[in-house]
Amino acid sequence: MDTKSSTNEQQTTEIRAKQAASISASEATQAPAPRTTSLDGATKRPPLPKPPKAENRQETSPKPPTKDPSTTPSQKRPSIPKEGQQSAPERPPRPGSAEPRSRSRKASGVEASPRTFSQDDFLIIEKPVPAAVKAEGRDPSLLSRITGSTGRKADSQNLPPEVAAELQRRDQILTEMRNYIEKLEQRIVSQDIEISALNTALADTEHKLDLTRQDLNASRAFVSSEGTADAQNLIKSLRELNSAIDDFAFRFTQEALPESATSAKVTHRGLTAFGANYYGAVKISTFINVAYQRKATVGDFLHPFVCYALCQRLSELVFEPFVPGLENEMSDIFKKIYSTVNSNEPQDKSGRWRALTFSSVYRSRNITEYVEKGADDFLFKLIDAVNALTELEEKLTFENVQKELGDVARSIFTEAFKFQETACTNYLSYDYVPFLSSADQPFHPAYMETAQEVRQGGRGKSSTAILTIGLGLQAWKSVVKEDKTISKDYSIAVKANVICGNWDPNGDS
């Protein structure tokens, strides 16, 4: 039995030695796995085979015999076959068995070393730039990652001095370029605003020029159609009436008031009292304020004011009613009738109706009495306003002023009545209506004139008409269109004389 046991043990040892030698030879002769190269030049290995499953890791060789407690650890007790059976030798494991390689190496006496990997064993794939980064305009370059606040900030100690200096120089250049671009953008925006303002001013100027062109064309048509001696006489009559109004204002300032009063400056208390005593002071409040701000004298203030007050009174009593001296209710009825006729009939028919109606009503009026009443009423209101303005101890009296200037005032009213009668009865192709320009409206050279230098939009220059000192004359007629409708054609025969907000009592415009 001992001989057989030693023989079996020797056979088992030889078989195991042969198995270890065959495994070592197969590993040594096995060729290395080929490497593959990716598109970007990186080298990579093929994927490693998957490890075998748990059930395949079990050894296929027969289990070692169980230890006998009676034997020593160094001795292994072989299996004892039964009687009549021969002990079969152990089968060597298959070459493709799943026995762990470490066991084989241990069996062959070779120690297993940990495997190391190089950079070529991996495929480097660059990620695309995120859309959010592109939308924000961030630069994903290496320089921005080094120098940018959002990327990785490089440690200045790890960079060479020349590289850090170059990066700092480029950052400074980039900052200067960004500042320059911002300045250019601001300049572009300001220039766009300036261009828009200039375009608006150009459009306004073109509109004003177009209106002026229309007025000039209408005036030329008016001159060509009304170029008779009578029409020119009518225009001349109105100009003479304006001249008479200016003369009356000059004489009132020089003759009715003492020199000490006209040379005195207007005061706040005097202007306040003047506004309370004159019924039309509200309409000329701008003129009153300008006179106070410019420290005008009483004489400088009264001359344009008297011209305005006389023009205003003539317009109310003579030019606005359908017939001078007619009651307001009857005058309104005639004016509505004439407006209806003028809107539905050509100018020759409506003008004829106006001339016949005016003549019949005008002859029934006592013009002389109406003239005297109108002139006296004007003088009485003017004296009250002047006494409040000047604050003289010796007040002006109606008797003294009427004695000196009553005839002049009545002659002006008489000339106004004659003008209105001539315009309403002798002219059929046009309706001639004297007018006053409303206060506080922009100066328009088409129907205004002034002795001042009015600069539209100039610095410190106001182009607003604040007071009318001379009557204007408007001419209009009814025109039949192609569709048989009636429209009105307007033109300016005489421009109204005004003073503007840049009025200077010292004569400097």
KEVOLO-581341 format. One record per residue (C-alpha): residue in one letter; x, y, z; residue number from 1. Coordinates in nm, 3 decimals, m for minus. Layout:
   res        xx        yy        zz     n
     A         X         Y         Z   NUM
...
//
This chain:
   res        xx        yy        zz     n
     M     0.000     0.000     0.000     1
     D     0.278     0.238     0.075     2
     T     0.437     0.169    m0.259     3
     K     0.115     0.232    m0.442     4
     S     0.054     0.556    m0.256     5
     S     0.395     0.693    m0.338     6
     T     0.352     0.593    m0.698     7
     N     0.018     0.774    m0.725     8
     E     0.155     1.083    m0.563     9
     Q     0.450     1.089    m0.801    10
     Q     0.220     1.055    m1.100    11
     T    m0.001     1.336    m0.980    12
     T     0.296     1.568    m0.935    13
     E     0.426     1.496    m1.285    14
     I     0.086     1.559    m1.441    15
     R     0.052     1.896    m1.269    16
     A     0.404     2.000    m1.374    17
     K     0.324     1.917    m1.737    18
     Q     0.002     2.120    m1.720    19
     A     0.183     2.426    m1.582    20
     A     0.455     2.399    m1.847    21
     S     0.199     2.379    m2.128    22
     I     0.010     2.682    m1.998    23
     S     0.330     2.891    m1.972    24
     A     0.433     2.794    m2.323    25
     S     0.095     2.889    m2.465    26
     E     0.106     3.234    m2.300    27
     A     0.459     3.299    m2.417    28
     T     0.384     3.212    m2.778    29
     Q     0.057     3.405    m2.787    30
     A     0.084     3.725    m3.008    31
     P    m0.005     4.068    m2.859    32
     A    m0.345     4.203    m2.943    33
     P    m0.344     4.443    m3.239    34
     R    m0.408     4.809    m3.175    35
     T    m0.651     5.022    m3.365    36
     T    m0.617     5.392    m3.446    37
     S    m0.911     5.632    m3.431    38
     L    m0.984     5.913    m3.677    39
     D    m0.814     6.174    m3.458    40
     G    m0.487     5.979    m3.443    41
     A    m0.535     5.822    m3.098    42
     T    m0.440     5.455    m3.059    43
     K    m0.666     5.216    m2.877    44
     R    m0.681     4.845    m2.795    45
     P    m0.967     4.612    m2.877    46
     P    m1.208     4.550    m2.595    47
     L    m1.102     4.289    m2.344    48
     P    m1.303     3.965    m2.334    49
     K    m1.573     3.948    m2.079    50
     P    m1.493     3.751    m1.767    51
     P    m1.654     3.407    m1.753    52
     K    m1.967     3.354    m1.557    53
     A    m1.964     3.235    m1.203    54
     E    m2.066     2.879    m1.289    55
     N    m1.786     2.847    m1.544    56
     R    m1.522     2.946    m1.293    57
     Q    m1.553     2.613    m1.112    58
     E    m1.267     2.377    m1.161    59
     T    m1.324     2.085    m1.396    60
     S    m1.037     1.884    m1.244    61
     P    m1.120     1.635    m0.971    62
     K    m1.135     1.771    m0.625    63
     P    m0.831     1.719    m0.412    64
     P    m0.864     1.445    m0.159    65
     T    m0.979     1.540     0.182    66
     K    m0.720     1.578     0.444    67
     D    m0.675     1.302     0.689    68
     P    m0.638     1.427     1.040    69
     S    m0.395     1.147     1.108    70
     T    m0.157     1.257     0.838    71
     T     0.084     1.543     0.849    72
     P     0.015     1.869     0.663    73
     S     0.303     1.807     0.424    74
     Q     0.165     1.474     0.318    75
     K    m0.135     1.425     0.099    76
     R    m0.326     1.108     0.125    77
     P    m0.420     0.960    m0.213    78
     S    m0.755     0.809    m0.270    79
     I    m0.779     0.438    m0.216    80
     P    m0.962     0.250    m0.487    81
     K    m1.198    m0.018    m0.405    82
     E    m1.123    m0.374    m0.451    83
     G    m1.141    m0.496    m0.809    84
     Q    m1.100    m0.143    m0.947    85
     Q    m0.787     0.019    m1.077    86
     S    m0.720     0.373    m0.978    87
     A    m0.768     0.592    m1.283    88
     P    m0.518     0.870    m1.340    89
     E    m0.636     1.224    m1.308    90
     R    m0.749     1.389    m1.630    91
     P    m0.559     1.704    m1.723    92
     P    m0.773     2.014    m1.768    93
     R    m0.871     2.119    m2.114    94
     P    m0.676     2.396    m2.284    95
     G    m0.987     2.613    m2.299    96
     S    m1.096     2.552    m1.946    97
     A    m1.195     2.844    m1.727    98
     E    m0.936     2.784    m1.462    99
     P    m0.813     3.121    m1.329   100
     R    m0.486     3.231    m1.487   101
     S    m0.351     3.334    m1.151   102
     R    m0.371     2.977    m1.027   103
     S    m0.188     2.858    m1.334   104
     R     0.084     3.115    m1.281   105
     K     0.107     3.026    m0.918   106
     A     0.134     2.667    m1.018   107
     S     0.414     2.754    m1.261   108
     G     0.586     2.969    m1.006   109
     V     0.530     3.304    m1.189   110
     E     0.405     3.601    m0.982   111
     A     0.115     3.809    m1.136   112
     S     0.202     4.181    m1.175   113
     P    m0.063     4.461    m1.195   114
     R    m0.125     4.584    m1.549   115
     T    m0.051     4.955    m1.635   116
     F    m0.229     5.166    m1.901   117
     S    m0.089     5.445    m2.123   118
     Q    m0.260     5.741    m2.292   119
     D    m0.276     5.547    m2.617   120
     D    m0.514     5.300    m2.456   121
     F    m0.798     5.557    m2.456   122
     L    m0.992     5.737    m2.733   123
     I    m1.010     6.116    m2.665   124
     I    m1.335     6.269    m2.792   125
     E    m1.382     6.650    m2.774   126
     K    m1.726     6.767    m2.670   127
     P    m1.903     7.023    m2.894   128
     V    m1.949     7.378    m2.766   129
     P    m2.284     7.402    m2.580   130
     A    m2.554     7.614    m2.738   131
     A    m2.585     7.823    m2.421   132
     V    m2.218     7.919    m2.447   133
     K    m2.263     8.019    m2.810   134
     A    m2.574     8.222    m2.725   135
     E    m2.395     8.409    m2.448   136
     G    m2.106     8.486    m2.680   137
     R    m1.845     8.328    m2.455   138
     D    m1.522     8.222    m2.617   139
     P    m1.445     7.853    m2.541   140
     S    m1.086     7.891    m2.662   141
     L    m0.788     7.802    m2.452   142
     L    m0.691     8.165    m2.405   143
     S    m1.032     8.251    m2.265   144
     R    m1.017     7.951    m2.035   145
     I    m0.685     8.073    m1.907   146
     T    m0.767     8.442    m1.877   147
     G    m1.148     8.446    m1.856   148
     S    m1.338     8.476    m1.532   149
     T    m1.578     8.193    m1.618   150
     G    m1.314     7.938    m1.723   151
     R    m1.033     7.781    m1.536   152
     K    m0.800     8.049    m1.407   153
     A    m0.442     7.951    m1.449   154
     D    m0.211     7.994    m1.162   155
     S     0.022     8.277    m1.253   156
     Q     0.300     8.107    m1.061   157
     N     0.280     7.802    m1.289   158
     L     0.306     8.010    m1.609   159
     P     0.632     8.138    m1.749   160
     P     0.677     8.514    m1.704   161
     E     0.676     8.583    m2.077   162
     V     0.349     8.389    m2.122   163
     A     0.182     8.573    m1.835   164
     A     0.299     8.907    m1.974   165
     E     0.171     8.819    m2.321   166
     L    m0.168     8.715    m2.180   167
     Q    m0.190     9.037    m1.981   168
     R    m0.102     9.243    m2.288   169
     R    m0.368     9.068    m2.495   170
     D    m0.625     9.119    m2.221   171
     Q    m0.546     9.491    m2.221   172
     I    m0.580     9.508    m2.600   173
     L    m0.911     9.320    m2.581   174
     T    m1.044     9.559    m2.316   175
     E    m0.942     9.861    m2.521   176
     M    m1.111     9.719    m2.830   177
     R    m1.432     9.653    m2.638   178
     N    m1.433    10.008    m2.499   179
     Y    m1.374    10.147    m2.847   180
     I    m1.660     9.939    m2.986   181
     E    m1.893    10.064    m2.711   182
     K    m1.800    10.423    m2.793   183
     L    m1.868    10.360    m3.160   184
     E    m2.207    10.210    m3.078   185
     Q    m2.296    10.510    m2.862   186
     R    m2.187    10.745    m3.139   187
     I    m2.400    10.555    m3.390   188
     V    m2.705    10.579    m3.162   189
     S    m2.656    10.953    m3.109   190
     Q    m2.611    11.008    m3.482   191
     D    m2.928    10.811    m3.552   192
     I    m3.119    11.035    m3.309   193
     E    m2.970    11.346    m3.468   194
     I    m3.059    11.223    m3.816   195
     S    m3.415    11.151    m3.704   196
     A    m3.446    11.502    m3.559   197
     L    m3.307    11.655    m3.877   198
     N    m3.550    11.452    m4.086   199
     T    m3.838    11.575    m3.872   200
     A    m3.722    11.936    m3.904   201
     L    m3.682    11.888    m4.279   202
     A    m4.034    11.748    m4.306   203
     D    m4.171    12.045    m4.110   204
     T    m3.982    12.288    m4.330   205
     E    m4.108    12.117    m4.644   206
     H    m4.462    12.138    m4.508   207
     K    m4.422    12.511    m4.435   208
     L    m4.275    12.569    m4.779   209
     D    m4.564    12.383    m4.935   210
     L    m4.812    12.601    m4.747   211
     T    m4.623    12.912    m4.852   212
     R    m4.620    12.792    m5.210   213
     Q    m4.996    12.740    m5.199   214
     D    m5.046    13.087    m5.053   215
     L    m4.827    13.242    m5.321   216
     N    m5.012    13.060    m5.596   217
     A    m5.344    13.177    m5.451   218
     S    m5.213    13.533    m5.426   219
     R    m5.099    13.524    m5.788   220
     A    m5.438    13.396    m5.893   221
     F    m5.598    13.669    m5.686   222
     V    m5.385    13.941    m5.845   223
     S    m5.451    13.811    m6.194   224
     S    m5.827    13.795    m6.141   225
     E    m5.858    14.109    m5.926   226
     G    m5.590    14.318    m6.088   227
     T    m5.826    14.602    m6.167   228
     A    m5.795    14.953    m6.035   229
     D    m6.086    14.898    m5.796   230
     A    m5.922    14.591    m5.633   231
     Q    m5.594    14.772    m5.592   232
     N    m5.780    15.065    m5.443   233
     L    m5.940    14.833    m5.189   234
     I    m5.602    14.700    m5.082   235
     K    m5.467    15.054    m5.068   236
     S    m5.760    15.162    m4.853   237
     L    m5.686    14.897    m4.594   238
     R    m5.321    14.993    m4.579   239
     E    m5.416    15.356    m4.529   240
     L    m5.651    15.250    m4.250   241
     N    m5.364    15.070    m4.075   242
     S    m5.147    15.377    m4.115   243
     A    m5.418    15.596    m3.959   244
     I    m5.441    15.357    m3.663   245
     D    m5.064    15.383    m3.607   246
     D    m5.077    15.763    m3.623   247
     F    m5.356    15.773    m3.366   248
     A    m5.155    15.556    m3.125   249
     F    m4.850    15.780    m3.164   250
     R    m5.048    16.098    m3.105   251
     F    m5.226    15.953    m2.803   252
     T    m4.895    15.858    m2.642   253
     Q    m4.729    16.192    m2.716   254
     E    m5.017    16.438    m2.670   255
     A    m5.257    16.287    m2.417   256
     L    m4.992    16.190    m2.161   257
     P    m4.719    16.400    m2.000   258
     E    m4.360    16.314    m2.081   259
     S    m4.288    16.208    m1.723   260
     A    m4.554    15.940    m1.750   261
     T    m4.442    15.796    m2.084   262
     S    m4.076    15.771    m1.976   263
     A    m4.156    15.587    m1.651   264
     K    m4.115    15.207    m1.633   265
     V    m4.421    14.990    m1.611   266
     T    m4.479    14.840    m1.267   267
     H    m4.636    14.518    m1.151   268
     R    m4.911    14.703    m0.965   269
     G    m4.982    14.922    m1.265   270
     L    m5.005    14.627    m1.506   271
     T    m5.233    14.443    m1.263   272
     A    m5.466    14.742    m1.241   273
     F    m5.448    14.780    m1.619   274
     G    m5.559    14.420    m1.669   275
     A    m5.851    14.470    m1.433   276
     N    m5.978    14.781    m1.616   277
     Y    m5.936    14.662    m1.976   278
     Y    m6.187    14.400    m2.092   279
     G    m5.950    14.235    m2.344   280
     A    m5.641    14.209    m2.124   281
     V    m5.664    13.829    m2.096   282
     K    m5.608    13.788    m2.471   283
     I    m5.281    13.985    m2.457   284
     S    m5.145    13.852    m2.129   285
     T    m4.826    13.731    m2.298   286
     F    m4.756    14.080    m2.431   287
     I    m4.812    14.227    m2.084   288
     N    m4.569    13.979    m1.925   289
     V    m4.303    14.040    m2.191   290
     A    m4.331    14.417    m2.140   291
     Y    m4.278    14.373    m1.766   292
     Q    m3.983    14.136    m1.812   293
     R    m3.814    14.368    m2.063   294
     K    m3.872    14.669    m1.833   295
     A    m4.057    14.865    m2.098   296
     T    m4.158    15.225    m2.044   297
     V    m4.520    15.335    m2.040   298
     G    m4.477    15.494    m2.382   299
     D    m4.322    15.178    m2.531   300
     F    m4.606    14.972    m2.389   301
     L    m4.893    15.202    m2.491   302
     H    m4.808    15.249    m2.860   303
     P    m4.855    14.882    m2.969   304
     F    m5.137    14.837    m2.720   305
     V    m5.341    15.130    m2.859   306
     C    m5.295    14.994    m3.213   307
     Y    m5.421    14.653    m3.102   308
     A    m5.712    14.796    m2.903   309
     L    m5.831    15.009    m3.197   310
     C    m5.802    14.720    m3.446   311
     Q    m5.989    14.495    m3.205   312
     R    m6.269    14.748    m3.162   313
     L    m6.306    14.805    m3.538   314
     S    m6.325    14.431    m3.594   315
     E    m6.599    14.390    m3.332   316
     L    m6.816    14.683    m3.445   317
     V    m6.754    14.705    m3.822   318
     F    m6.602    14.392    m3.980   319
     E    m6.752    14.099    m3.788   320
     P    m7.127    14.185    m3.821   321
     F    m7.297    14.117    m4.154   322
     V    m7.384    14.488    m4.165   323
     P    m7.215    14.744    m3.930   324
     G    m7.451    14.865    m3.659   325
     L    m7.690    14.571    m3.702   326
     E    m7.811    14.398    m3.389   327
     N    m7.625    14.081    m3.306   328
     E    m7.930    13.855    m3.345   329
     M    m8.021    13.987    m3.689   330
     S    m7.658    13.988    m3.797   331
     D    m7.621    13.621    m3.705   332
     I    m7.932    13.533    m3.908   333
     F    m7.800    13.707    m4.220   334
     K    m7.459    13.548    m4.180   335
     K    m7.608    13.198    m4.159   336
     I    m7.821    13.259    m4.468   337
     Y    m7.524    13.386    m4.664   338
     S    m7.310    13.091    m4.553   339
     T    m7.576    12.851    m4.685   340
     V    m7.602    13.037    m5.015   341
     N    m7.225    13.051    m5.053   342
     S    m7.190    12.679    m4.989   343
     N    m7.447    12.579    m5.252   344
     E    m7.407    12.843    m5.523   345
     P    m7.114    12.964    m5.731   346
     Q    m6.931    13.278    m5.628   347
     D    m7.102    13.508    m5.879   348
     K    m7.451    13.418    m5.754   349
     S    m7.364    13.421    m5.383   350
     G    m7.169    13.747    m5.426   351
     R    m7.465    13.909    m5.596   352
     W    m7.697    13.804    m5.312   353
     R    m7.451    13.943    m5.056   354
     A    m7.416    14.279    m5.237   355
     L    m7.792    14.332    m5.275   356
     T    m7.874    14.233    m4.916   357
     F    m7.595    14.443    m4.766   358
     S    m7.697    14.755    m4.961   359
     S    m8.061    14.734    m4.860   360
     V    m7.984    14.684    m4.490   361
     Y    m7.693    14.932    m4.475   362
     R    m7.892    15.222    m4.615   363
     S    m8.148    15.187    m4.339   364
     R    m7.884    15.243    m4.070   365
     N    m7.779    15.580    m3.924   366
     I    m7.406    15.543    m3.985   367
     T    m7.306    15.886    m3.851   368
     E    m7.459    15.823    m3.511   369
     Y    m7.310    15.476    m3.499   370
     V    m6.962    15.608    m3.581   371
     E    m6.971    15.870    m3.305   372
     K    m7.097    15.620    m3.051   373
     G    m6.830    15.367    m3.142   374
     A    m6.544    15.620    m3.126   375
     D    m6.653    15.766    m2.794   376
     D    m6.697    15.425    m2.637   377
     F    m6.346    15.328    m2.747   378
     L    m6.191    15.645    m2.600   379
     F    m6.373    15.602    m2.270   380
     K    m6.244    15.245    m2.219   381
     L    m5.894    15.339    m2.330   382
     I    m5.872    15.627    m2.080   383
     D    m5.975    15.402    m1.789   384
     A    m5.707    15.147    m1.875   385
     V    m5.433    15.410    m1.916   386
     N    m5.516    15.579    m1.584   387
     A    m5.483    15.244    m1.408   388
     L    m5.150    15.175    m1.578   389
     T    m4.978    15.510    m1.521   390
     E    m5.105    15.577    m1.165   391
     L    m5.089    15.952    m1.228   392
     E    m5.209    16.195    m0.964   393
     E    m5.373    16.400    m1.236   394
     K    m5.589    16.153    m1.422   395
     L    m5.681    16.171    m1.787   396
     T    m6.033    16.292    m1.852   397
     F    m6.263    16.195    m2.135   398
     E    m6.334    16.560    m2.218   399
     N    m5.968    16.651    m2.267   400
     V    m5.888    16.342    m2.476   401
     Q    m6.201    16.376    m2.687   402
     K    m6.119    16.739    m2.751   403
     E    m5.769    16.654    m2.877   404
     L    m5.821    16.316    m3.046   405
     G    m6.197    16.267    m3.081   406
     D    m6.206    16.376    m3.444   407
     V    m5.917    16.148    m3.532   408
     A    m6.090    15.849    m3.373   409
     R    m6.418    15.922    m3.550   410
     S    m6.242    15.955    m3.886   411
     I    m6.087    15.611    m3.840   412
     F    m6.429    15.457    m3.770   413
     T    m6.573    15.637    m4.073   414
     E    m6.299    15.499    m4.301   415
     A    m6.364    15.152    m4.167   416
     F    m6.735    15.178    m4.249   417
     K    m6.659    15.300    m4.601   418
     F    m6.415    15.015    m4.657   419
     Q    m6.670    14.756    m4.546   420
     E    m6.941    14.903    m4.767   421
     T    m6.714    14.904    m5.072   422
     A    m6.590    14.548    m5.015   423
     C    m6.941    14.406    m4.963   424
     T    m7.124    14.586    m5.245   425
     N    m6.873    14.644    m5.527   426
     Y    m6.683    14.313    m5.537   427
     L    m6.857    13.993    m5.645   428
     S    m6.575    13.761    m5.753   429
     Y    m6.421    13.757    m5.405   430
     D    m6.530    13.812    m5.046   431
     Y    m6.290    14.049    m4.871   432
     V    m6.277    14.013    m4.494   433
     P    m6.033    14.208    m4.268   434
     F    m5.890    13.987    m3.993   435
     L    m5.678    13.993    m3.679   436
     S    m5.423    13.721    m3.606   437
     S    m5.491    13.543    m3.280   438
     A    m5.238    13.600    m3.004   439
     D    m4.990    13.332    m2.900   440
     Q    m4.978    13.149    m3.232   441
     P    m4.665    13.068    m3.435   442
     F    m4.548    13.336    m3.673   443
     H    m4.645    13.241    m4.028   444
     P    m4.497    13.454    m4.306   445
     A    m4.779    13.358    m4.543   446
     Y    m5.031    13.581    m4.365   447
     M    m4.819    13.772    m4.109   448
     E    m4.557    14.041    m4.139   449
     T    m4.339    14.210    m3.880   450
     A    m4.067    14.471    m3.858   451
     Q    m3.867    14.240    m3.629   452
     E    m3.612    13.980    m3.720   453
     V    m3.787    13.655    m3.646   454
     R    m3.567    13.348    m3.653   455
     Q    m3.751    13.021    m3.652   456
     G    m3.610    12.807    m3.372   457
     G    m3.324    13.046    m3.298   458
     R    m3.166    13.050    m2.952   459
     G    m3.335    13.310    m2.735   460
     K    m3.566    13.408    m3.019   461
     S    m3.938    13.352    m2.994   462
     S    m4.133    13.312    m3.317   463
     T    m4.475    13.343    m3.152   464
     A    m4.700    13.632    m3.250   465
     I    m4.808    13.796    m2.924   466
     L    m4.990    14.107    m3.050   467
     T    m5.151    14.229    m3.374   468
     I    m5.094    14.596    m3.450   469
     G    m5.226    14.606    m3.809   470
     L    m5.528    14.451    m3.987   471
     G    m5.490    14.187    m4.257   472
     L    m5.717    14.125    m4.558   473
     Q    m5.834    13.781    m4.659   474
     A    m5.997    13.705    m4.994   475
     W    m6.193    13.387    m5.063   476
     K    m6.447    13.263    m5.313   477
     S    m6.668    12.962    m5.386   478
     V    m6.539    12.724    m5.653   479
     V    m6.742    12.457    m5.834   480
     K    m6.549    12.130    m5.862   481
     E    m6.575    11.871    m6.138   482
     D    m6.817    11.665    m5.930   483
     K    m7.045    11.971    m5.898   484
     T    m6.959    12.024    m5.531   485
     I    m6.871    12.366    m5.389   486
     S    m6.541    12.442    m5.214   487
     K    m6.368    12.761    m5.100   488
     D    m6.046    12.902    m5.237   489
     Y    m5.858    13.125    m4.991   490
     S    m5.585    13.380    m5.050   491
     I    m5.423    13.664    m4.857   492
     A    m5.441    14.011    m5.009   493
     V    m5.283    14.197    m4.714   494
     K    m5.082    14.039    m4.432   495
     A    m5.154    14.125    m4.071   496
     N    m4.883    14.323    m3.893   497
     V    m4.771    14.161    m3.565   498
     I    m4.500    14.175    m3.301   499
     C    m4.345    13.855    m3.171   500
     G    m4.212    13.725    m2.845   501
     N    m3.863    13.858    m2.916   502
     W    m4.002    14.212    m2.904   503
     D    m3.754    14.451    m2.745   504
     P    m3.879    14.797    m2.642   505
     N    m3.531    14.935    m2.705   506
     G    m3.552    14.837    m3.068   507
     D    m3.309    14.541    m3.061   508
     S    m3.483    14.232    m3.201   509
//
